[in-house]
Amino acid sequence: MIDDVYEMYRNHLTGDEEDILIIIYGVLDGFKTEDLVKLFQDLNYEEKFEMTVLYLYEKLRLKMAEEGIGHIGYGDDQGNNILH
């Protein structure tokens, strides 16, 4: 599926994560639950594992950002800085 999506949009990709998300949302927008289940079932073990790892990574990253973990906070800061 990724190869097909890449071929369709290769001349429109800029390497920007937002572009990638827009394309992915557009591709999956019309999918029903059954379509997503079939897509997942068709993956081999390694692909399922990688997909699950990336999903959990992103959810944990968002939770940490939501909770402010990794941010430096001083009373007189003008903005938020993230530790890397």
Beta strands, then each sheet from edge to edge (+ up, - down):
strand 1: 71-72
strand 2: 81-82
sheet 1: 1+ 2-
end
